[in-house]
Amino acid sequence: MSANLTKRDIVIDIYERVREEQPDITQAFIRDTVQMTLQVIADALASGKNVELRNFGVFEIQVRKSRIGRNPKKPETDVVIPRRAVVKFKVGKDLKTKIKKLELNDL
């Protein structure tokens, strides 16, 4: 499998897709649009809202309850891991279908 997809890769991919139809569009405009999109998603999650992107998936805020853990360097000592909010991703229908077609040997 190839390297991870980066924000830069996303910008270039979108730019390549739209530049023939809209030759005056710049990579900077695409970059700013992608960044604003990510910022809107981050702001919504930070305010406790779930983010639903139809057929792609849902980013959900879940609260993990407090629990007792162990320090691997001092296993005799219990450590309280505090209650905290985490982001979970639930895959959407279209993305789930695409992932099912993935060749597992390539991973």
Backbone as CSV, one residue per row, in Angstrom:
resi,resn,N_x,N_y,N_z,CA_x,CA_y,CA_z,C_x,C_y,C_z
1,MET,0.844,-1.193,0.000,0.000,0.000,0.000,0.880,1.243,0.000
2,SER,0.377,2.303,-0.602,1.149,3.540,-0.687,1.118,4.287,0.642
3,ALA,1.826,5.386,0.684,1.896,6.209,1.891,0.522,6.773,2.236
4,ASN,0.422,7.321,3.418,-0.835,7.921,3.863,-1.235,9.110,2.991
5,LEU,-2.510,9.388,2.953,-3.038,10.552,2.245,-2.881,11.763,3.151
6,THR,-2.291,12.829,2.640,-2.103,14.048,3.422,-3.070,15.132,2.946
7,LYS,-3.148,16.195,3.719,-3.988,17.324,3.326,-3.504,17.888,1.991
8,ARG,-2.207,17.929,1.804,-1.635,18.413,0.532,-2.096,17.539,-0.632
9,ASP,-2.105,16.212,-0.426,-2.579,15.292,-1.459,-4.043,15.565,-1.810
10,ILE,-4.837,15.852,-0.801,-6.254,16.155,-1.025,-6.396,17.417,-1.862
11,VAL,-5.635,18.440,-1.513,-5.682,19.711,-2.251,-5.313,19.489,-3.715
12,ILE,-4.237,18.777,-3.964,-3.792,18.532,-5.337,-4.831,17.721,-6.107
13,ASP,-5.401,16.701,-5.477,-6.415,15.867,-6.133,-7.626,16.712,-6.535
14,ILE,-8.134,17.528,-5.620,-9.290,18.376,-5.926,-8.928,19.378,-7.021
15,TYR,-7.756,19.973,-6.913,-7.303,20.944,-7.922,-7.267,20.307,-9.308
16,GLU,-6.708,19.107,-9.401,-6.634,18.399,-10.687,-8.030,18.112,-11.249
17,ARG,-8.982,17.812,-10.377,-10.344,17.493,-10.817,-11.108,18.709,-11.321
18,VAL,-10.841,19.886,-10.766,-11.652,21.063,-11.126,-10.972,22.031,-12.082
19,ARG,-9.678,21.925,-12.283,-8.984,22.964,-13.052,-9.386,23.037,-14.518
20,GLU,-9.829,21.932,-15.137,-10.250,22.005,-16.544,-11.565,22.747,-16.687
21,GLU,-12.470,22.544,-15.727,-13.763,23.239,-15.779,-13.662,24.664,-15.264
22,GLN,-12.735,24.905,-14.333,-12.576,26.231,-13.742,-11.091,26.589,-13.729
23,PRO,-10.538,26.980,-14.893,-9.089,27.218,-14.993,-8.570,28.367,-14.127
24,ASP,-9.461,29.249,-13.673,-9.015,30.372,-12.852,-8.882,30.015,-11.369
25,ILE,-9.261,28.811,-10.991,-9.174,28.398,-9.586,-7.716,28.085,-9.246
26,THR,-7.308,28.449,-8.054,-5.914,28.238,-7.651,-5.808,27.158,-6.583
27,GLN,-4.609,26.597,-6.461,-4.373,25.622,-5.397,-4.536,26.287,-4.035
28,ALA,-4.170,27.537,-3.927,-4.318,28.260,-2.659,-5.783,28.346,-2.246
29,PHE,-6.672,28.599,-3.216,-8.099,28.650,-2.921,-8.598,27.290,-2.445
30,ILE,-8.180,26.242,-3.130,-8.574,24.875,-2.743,-8.035,24.564,-1.348
31,ARG,-6.758,24.906,-1.102,-6.150,24.661,0.210,-6.934,25.365,1.313
32,ASP,-7.284,26.628,1.090,-8.039,27.387,2.084,-9.423,26.782,2.310
33,THR,-10.054,26.314,1.242,-11.377,25.697,1.359,-11.312,24.388,2.153
34,VAL,-10.309,23.575,1.852,-10.127,22.318,2.600,-9.866,22.633,4.068
35,GLN,-9.003,23.614,4.336,-8.688,23.977,5.716,-9.917,24.500,6.451
36,MET,-10.718,25.319,5.785,-11.941,25.822,6.414,-12.911,24.690,6.714
37,THR,-13.019,23.730,5.801,-13.894,22.574,6.019,-13.452,21.804,7.251
38,LEU,-12.163,21.532,7.346,-11.641,20.807,8.503,-11.831,21.598,9.792
39,GLN,-11.691,22.912,9.696,-11.875,23.758,10.884,-13.327,23.750,11.355
40,VAL,-14.270,23.773,10.429,-15.692,23.705,10.793,-15.988,22.378,11.495
41,ILE,-15.439,21.287,10.967,-15.624,19.975,11.590,-15.009,19.959,12.987
42,ALA,-13.775,20.456,13.114,-13.090,20.483,14.408,-13.849,21.338,15.420
43,ASP,-14.340,22.493,14.990,-15.088,23.376,15.891,-16.372,22.714,16.373
44,ALA,-17.064,22.018,15.471,-18.302,21.334,15.857,-18.003,20.243,16.891
45,LEU,-16.973,19.454,16.643,-16.605,18.398,17.592,-16.181,18.991,18.929
46,ALA,-15.404,20.070,18.894,-14.940,20.711,20.126,-16.090,21.301,20.941
47,SER,-17.201,21.599,20.283,-18.366,22.129,21.014,-19.333,21.014,21.415
48,GLY,-18.947,19.759,21.165,-19.764,18.627,21.606,-20.763,18.121,20.587
49,LYS,-20.721,18.639,19.373,-21.651,18.199,18.334,-21.071,17.019,17.562
50,ASN,-21.936,16.111,17.121,-21.529,15.068,16.194,-21.523,15.655,14.783
51,VAL,-20.713,15.091,13.903,-20.628,15.561,12.521,-21.032,14.415,11.612
52,GLU,-22.148,14.590,10.909,-22.665,13.555,10.021,-22.416,13.953,8.570
53,LEU,-21.679,13.109,7.867,-21.415,13.318,6.452,-22.064,12.152,5.711
54,ARG,-23.213,12.386,5.140,-24.014,11.332,4.515,-23.182,10.424,3.624
55,ASN,-23.400,9.133,3.768,-22.758,8.069,3.002,-21.258,7.949,3.251
56,PHE,-20.674,8.881,3.987,-19.259,8.781,4.341,-19.122,8.246,5.752
57,GLY,-19.756,8.931,6.709,-19.699,8.469,8.088,-20.064,9.559,9.067
58,VAL,-19.980,9.202,10.347,-20.329,10.125,11.423,-19.176,10.176,12.418
59,PHE,-18.730,11.379,12.728,-17.783,11.586,13.811,-18.624,11.861,15.049
60,GLU,-18.483,11.014,16.064,-19.291,11.137,17.268,-18.417,11.432,18.473
61,ILE,-18.928,12.287,19.350,-18.280,12.527,20.635,-18.831,11.495,21.610
62,GLN,-17.927,10.755,22.228,-18.320,9.799,23.264,-17.521,10.102,24.518
63,VAL,-18.108,9.807,25.661,-17.438,10.038,26.930,-16.947,8.694,27.464
64,ARG,-15.658,8.615,27.690,-15.086,7.425,28.318,-15.121,7.641,29.812
65,LYS,-15.628,6.650,30.544,-15.708,6.804,31.985,-14.336,6.635,32.629
66,SER,-14.228,7.154,33.820,-12.992,7.046,34.577,-12.703,5.578,34.872
67,ARG,-11.415,5.227,34.898,-11.053,3.837,35.187,-9.686,3.794,35.833
68,ILE,-9.357,2.633,36.353,-8.061,2.417,36.975,-7.135,1.777,35.950
69,GLY,-5.954,2.328,35.806,-4.955,1.773,34.904,-3.683,1.480,35.660
70,ARG,-2.697,0.959,34.972,-1.418,0.649,35.584,-0.297,1.335,34.804
71,ASN,0.657,1.850,35.536,1.863,2.411,34.938,2.772,1.237,34.589
72,PRO,3.118,1.037,33.319,3.950,-0.104,32.949,5.320,-0.108,33.637
73,LYS,5.811,1.065,34.019,7.107,1.135,34.692,6.994,0.872,36.189
74,LYS,5.789,1.051,36.736,5.533,0.779,38.160,4.209,0.027,38.269
75,PRO,4.171,-1.255,37.879,2.898,-1.986,37.845,2.229,-2.156,39.202
76,GLU,2.957,-1.963,40.265,2.345,-2.094,41.593,1.511,-0.874,41.963
77,THR,1.636,0.192,41.187,0.922,1.437,41.473,-0.266,1.601,40.529
78,ASP,-1.447,1.762,41.109,-2.648,2.039,40.316,-2.678,3.517,39.947
79,VAL,-3.174,3.809,38.757,-3.290,5.180,38.280,-4.734,5.400,37.863
80,VAL,-5.312,6.503,38.295,-6.676,6.831,37.899,-6.626,7.534,36.543
81,ILE,-7.303,6.936,35.565,-7.417,7.561,34.249,-8.748,8.315,34.263
82,PRO,-8.711,9.634,34.150,-9.936,10.425,34.322,-10.942,10.240,33.181
83,ARG,-12.172,10.584,33.479,-13.245,10.608,32.485,-12.854,11.604,31.404
84,ARG,-13.133,11.266,30.146,-12.741,12.168,29.067,-13.601,11.963,27.832
85,ALA,-13.601,12.972,26.986,-14.331,12.904,25.725,-13.379,12.412,24.638
86,VAL,-13.895,11.537,23.763,-13.112,11.039,22.635,-13.968,11.124,21.376
87,VAL,-13.319,11.122,20.226,-14.024,11.148,18.950,-13.994,9.738,18.371
88,LYS,-15.156,9.230,18.013,-15.285,7.931,17.354,-15.803,8.172,15.944
89,PHE,-15.423,7.290,15.033,-15.902,7.399,13.655,-16.706,6.160,13.322
90,LYS,-17.934,6.373,12.866,-18.781,5.280,12.389,-18.885,5.416,10.875
91,VAL,-18.445,4.388,10.176,-18.384,4.428,8.719,-19.795,4.441,8.117
92,GLY,-19.960,5.194,7.018,-21.232,5.276,6.320,-21.388,4.166,5.288
93,LYS,-22.583,4.066,4.745,-22.943,2.982,3.832,-22.046,2.907,2.587
94,ASP,-21.873,4.020,1.882,-21.068,4.001,0.651,-19.611,3.662,0.939
95,LEU,-19.055,4.245,1.983,-17.664,3.976,2.329,-17.491,2.522,2.772
96,LYS,-18.460,2.014,3.516,-18.395,0.618,3.957,-18.361,-0.325,2.757
97,THR,-19.150,-0.031,1.726,-19.170,-0.844,0.512,-17.805,-0.809,-0.179
98,LYS,-17.187,0.360,-0.258,-15.877,0.480,-0.887,-14.806,-0.266,-0.094
99,ILE,-14.881,-0.193,1.215,-13.892,-0.861,2.056,-14.011,-2.380,1.946
100,LYS,-15.232,-2.887,1.783,-15.420,-4.338,1.636,-14.720,-4.871,0.396
101,LYS,-14.559,-4.020,-0.627,-13.904,-4.424,-1.862,-12.379,-4.338,-1.784
102,LEU,-11.865,-3.830,-0.686,-10.430,-3.632,-0.514,-9.695,-4.967,-0.486
103,GLU,-8.581,-5.029,-1.194,-7.733,-6.230,-1.177,-6.941,-6.245,0.119
104,LEU,-7.213,-7.202,0.978,-6.572,-7.246,2.277,-5.093,-7.593,2.173
105,ASN,-4.682,-8.248,1.129,-3.269,-8.597,0.961,-2.413,-7.364,0.687
106,ASP,-3.045,-6.267,0.236,-2.304,-5.048,-0.078,-2.040,-4.204,1.158
107,LEU,-2.660,-4.547,2.283,-2.488,-3.739,3.495,-1.237,-4.124,4.249
